[in-house]
Amino acid sequence: MFAVYADKFSSDDPLSGLVVGERPDPVAPDGWTTVTVKAASLNHHDLWSLRGVGLKEESLPMILGCDAAGIDEDGNEVLVHAVISDPDWAGDETFDPKRSLLSERHQGTFADKVIVPRRNVIPKPASMSFEEAACLPTAWLTAYRMLYTQGGLKAGDSVLVQGAGGGVATALIVLARAGGLKVLATSRDEAKRTRALEIGAHETYESNERLPGKVDAVMETVGRATWSHSIRSLRPGGKIVISGTTSGPKLDDAELTRIFFLQLSVIGSTMGTRSELAALTQLLDASGARPLIDRTIAMDQAREGFAAMAEGDVFGKIVFTR
């Protein structure tokens, strides 16, 4: 079958390990099902995999891709939940120490077919296209959990989204607005600040610009470059929810004094559960909000999408179609 996969790692030139070609058809074991992929979206996780982060050399060649929407063996239109938990695990899958994402231990979604546990497929709403649905299982599910599970936010609360433009950040803006939150967003890029307003932000600011008032929560995916600004933007008792560190994991100043004096909460968040993915699709179905797609590319032209993500030339999701 056709597939887009990694056959080597390179931290300096990650795309050198990207192959667009053929791989053997997958065979689903007991309890698993085969999904024919109609659309799959690109994540930073895929680019990091080509650098050898989170993926072991003995697992190569590895088909990349965490997200997919397609048709299951019974002809149903479905979404694929990307978190593969241990069969014996009960409860929140994100806490399973043996969990992994598709394309880490199990072959990913950038292919004609992907096999997943039967419990990892949920119905795709008829109101949503395959391309839109393919955006949800990683970036949009991450954003939903950050806002409404880990953040515990409710209509009327205020939230700051750092680094408007990326897949998670754009999802945070759209979902926060759909949930009745007051949404502020930052970006170094004026064009991205304008787009953030268009998709739902009430106010936008340059990165690290002082806000006119304090917010209830900050959604942080950038890390070192915005951390101090995030902490200083919170009201006493506020929350910062972090799901990524795209500017680097190390901090010059963790702002510990401010955190304990103002009794701030720092909350980690990773991916989301199957039930949260179902709740996310229901929110979008009911509200009419939709994932923001930067561009749609035929899967056999996947290198173009990877190059755009590596260059940071993205606002929203890159979607591959078959």
C-alpha positions in Angstrom: 0.0 0.0 0.0 1.0 3.6 -0.4 2.6 5.2 2.7 4.6 8.1 4.0 7.3 6.9 6.4 10.5 7.5 8.2 13.5 5.3 7.4 16.2 7.3 9.2 16.7 10.2 11.7 18.4 13.5 11.3 18.3 16.4 13.7 19.7 18.9 11.2 17.8 17.8 8.1 14.8 15.8 9.3 13.2 15.7 5.8 16.1 13.6 4.6 14.6 10.6 6.3 11.1 11.0 4.8 10.1 8.5 2.2 7.0 8.5 0.1 6.5 5.0 -1.3 5.1 1.6 -0.6 4.8 -0.5 2.6 3.1 -3.9 3.3 -0.6 -3.9 3.9 -1.3 -4.1 7.6 -3.0 -7.1 9.2 -5.3 -6.4 12.1 -5.0 -8.8 15.1 -7.9 -9.8 17.3 -9.6 -6.8 18.8 -8.2 -4.4 16.2 -9.9 -3.0 13.0 -8.6 -1.7 9.7 -9.6 1.9 8.7 -9.3 3.0 5.1 -7.8 6.5 5.4 -9.6 9.4 3.6 -7.7 12.2 5.3 -4.9 12.6 7.9 -3.4 15.7 9.4 0.2 16.7 10.1 1.5 17.4 13.6 4.8 18.7 15.0 5.1 15.2 16.5 5.7 13.9 12.9 8.5 16.3 12.4 10.1 15.5 15.7 9.8 11.8 14.8 12.1 12.4 11.8 14.6 13.9 14.3 14.5 10.7 16.3 12.5 12.2 19.2 10.0 9.7 20.8 10.8 7.1 18.1 13.4 4.3 18.4 15.7 3.3 15.6 14.7 -0.3 15.9 11.1 0.7 15.1 12.2 2.0 11.6 10.8 2.1 9.0 7.8 3.7 10.7 4.7 5.1 8.9 4.2 8.6 10.3 0.9 10.2 11.3 -1.2 10.3 14.4 -4.5 11.6 13.1 -7.0 10.1 10.6 -10.6 10.0 9.5 -11.8 7.3 7.2 -14.1 4.3 6.7 -14.0 1.2 9.0 -14.5 -2.4 7.9 -18.3 -2.1 8.3 -18.5 1.0 6.0 -18.9 3.5 8.8 -17.3 7.0 8.7 -15.1 7.2 11.7 -12.4 9.1 13.6 -9.3 7.4 14.9 -8.3 8.1 18.5 -4.4 8.3 18.4 -3.7 7.2 22.0 -3.0 3.4 22.1 -3.4 2.2 25.7 -2.7 -1.1 27.3 -5.6 -3.5 26.7 -5.9 -4.1 30.5 -5.9 -0.3 31.3 -9.1 1.1 32.8 -9.8 4.8 33.1 -8.2 7.9 31.6 -5.9 6.6 28.8 -3.5 9.5 29.1 -2.4 8.2 32.6 -1.5 4.7 31.3 2.3 4.5 31.7 2.3 2.0 28.8 0.4 4.3 26.4 1.8 5.4 23.1 0.7 7.4 20.1 0.2 6.0 16.7 3.6 6.2 14.8 5.6 5.5 17.9 5.2 1.7 18.5 2.4 1.1 16.0 2.4 2.2 12.3 0.8 5.6 11.7 -2.0 7.1 9.6 -0.1 8.5 6.5 -1.1 5.5 4.4 -3.9 3.9 2.5 -4.9 1.9 5.6 -4.2 2.0 9.4 -5.0 -0.6 12.0 -6.1 0.4 15.5 -7.9 -1.2 18.5 -11.6 -1.3 17.9 -12.1 0.9 20.9 -10.1 3.6 19.2 -12.6 4.5 16.6 -15.6 6.8 17.2 -18.3 7.9 14.7 -17.6 10.9 12.5 -20.4 13.5 12.6 -22.2 13.6 9.2 -21.9 17.4 9.4 -18.1 17.3 9.3 -15.9 16.5 6.3 -13.2 13.9 6.4 -10.6 16.7 6.2 -12.1 18.6 9.1 -12.5 15.4 11.2 -8.8 14.5 10.6 -7.7 17.6 12.4 -9.3 16.6 15.7 -7.5 13.6 17.3 -4.2 15.3 18.3 -4.1 19.1 18.2 -7.8 19.8 18.7 -8.3 17.1 21.4 -5.2 18.5 23.2 -6.8 21.9 23.1 -10.1 20.7 24.4 -8.6 18.9 27.3 -6.4 21.9 28.2 -9.4 24.3 28.3 -12.2 22.2 29.7 -10.7 19.3 31.6 -7.4 20.4 33.0 -8.3 24.1 32.9 -11.8 23.7 34.2 -12.9 26.8 32.4 -16.5 27.9 31.9 -18.4 30.6 30.0 -17.3 34.1 31.0 -13.8 33.1 32.1 -10.9 34.8 30.4 -8.0 33.0 28.7 -4.7 33.9 27.1 -3.5 31.7 24.2 0.2 32.1 23.6 1.7 31.8 20.1 -1.3 32.0 17.7 -0.8 30.2 14.5 0.1 26.6 15.3 -2.4 23.8 15.2 -3.0 23.6 19.0 -3.1 27.4 19.4 -5.7 27.9 16.6 -7.8 25.1 18.1 -7.6 26.8 21.5 -8.9 30.1 20.1 -11.8 28.5 18.2 -12.8 26.2 21.0 -12.5 28.8 23.7 -14.7 31.2 21.7 -17.2 28.4 21.1 -17.4 27.7 24.8 -18.2 31.4 25.7 -14.7 32.4 27.0 -13.1 35.8 26.6 -10.1 35.0 24.4 -6.8 36.9 24.2 -4.0 35.7 21.9 -0.4 36.6 21.2 1.9 36.3 18.2 5.1 37.9 17.0 3.6 38.1 13.5 1.0 40.8 12.7 -0.7 38.7 10.0 -1.2 35.9 12.5 -2.6 38.3 15.1 -5.1 39.4 12.4 -6.0 35.9 11.6 -6.5 35.1 15.3 -9.1 37.9 15.5 -10.8 36.4 12.4 -11.2 33.0 14.0 -12.5 34.1 17.4 -10.0 36.0 19.5 -11.4 39.1 21.2 -8.0 40.8 21.5 -4.5 40.2 20.3 -1.1 41.4 21.4 2.5 41.1 20.4 4.4 38.3 22.1 5.4 39.4 25.7 3.4 42.6 25.4 1.9 43.6 28.7 -1.9 43.0 28.9 -4.3 45.7 30.1 -5.7 43.2 32.7 -5.1 39.8 34.3 -6.7 36.6 32.9 -8.1 33.6 34.6 -6.0 31.1 32.7 -3.1 30.9 30.2 -2.8 28.1 27.6 0.9 27.6 27.1 2.5 25.6 24.2 5.6 27.7 23.6 7.6 27.3 26.7 10.8 29.3 27.5 10.1 32.3 25.1 6.7 33.1 26.7 6.8 31.5 30.2 7.5 34.7 32.3 4.8 36.6 30.3 2.3 33.8 30.9 2.9 33.8 34.7 2.8 37.6 34.9 -0.5 37.7 33.0 -2.4 35.6 35.5 -4.7 36.9 38.2 -4.1 35.6 41.8 -5.2 32.0 41.9 -5.1 31.7 38.1 -4.0 28.6 36.1 -1.4 28.0 33.5 -2.0 24.8 31.5 1.0 23.6 29.5 1.0 21.0 26.8 4.2 21.8 24.9 7.5 23.7 24.8 8.2 24.5 21.1 10.8 27.2 22.1 12.7 24.8 24.3 12.1 23.1 27.7 14.7 25.0 29.8 13.8 28.1 31.6 16.0 31.0 32.7 13.5 31.9 35.4 10.6 29.7 36.4 9.0 32.6 38.3 8.6 30.4 41.4 8.3 33.4 43.8 5.4 34.8 41.8 3.8 31.3 41.5 3.7 30.6 45.3 2.9 34.2 46.3 -0.1 34.5 44.0 -1.1 30.9 44.6 -1.0 30.1 40.9 -1.6 26.6 39.5 0.7 25.0 36.9 -1.0 22.1 35.2 0.4 19.7 32.7 -1.8 18.3 29.9 -1.2 15.6 27.3 -3.6 14.6 24.5 -7.0 13.4 25.7 -9.4 10.5 26.2 -11.8 8.8 23.8 -14.7 10.3 25.7 -13.2 13.8 25.4 -12.7 13.2 21.7 -16.4 12.3 21.4 -17.3 15.4 23.5 -15.2 17.6 21.2 -17.0 16.3 18.1 -20.3 17.0 19.8 -19.2 20.6 20.7 -18.2 21.3 17.1 -21.4 19.7 15.8 -23.6 21.7 18.0 -21.8 25.0 17.8 -21.0 25.0 14.1 -17.3 25.8 14.8 -14.9 24.0 12.6 -11.2 23.2 12.5 -9.1 25.7 10.7 -7.3 24.1 7.8 -4.2 25.9 6.5 -4.0 23.8 3.3 -5.0 20.4 1.9 -2.4 18.4 0.1 -2.5 15.0 -1.7 -0.7 12.5 0.5 1.8 11.7 -2.3 2.9 15.3 -2.0 3.5 15.0 1.7 7.0 16.4 1.6 5.5 19.8 0.7 3.5 19.8 3.9 6.5 18.7 6.1 8.6 21.5 4.6 6.0 24.1 5.3 5.7 23.0 8.9 9.5 23.0 9.3 9.6 26.6 8.1 6.8 27.7 10.4 4.7 28.8 7.4 1.4 27.5 8.8 -1.8 28.9 10.3 -4.0 26.0 11.3 -3.7 22.4 10.2 -2.1 20.8 7.2 -4.2 17.9 5.9 -3.2 15.1 3.6 -5.9 13.4 1.5 -6.2 10.1 -0.3 
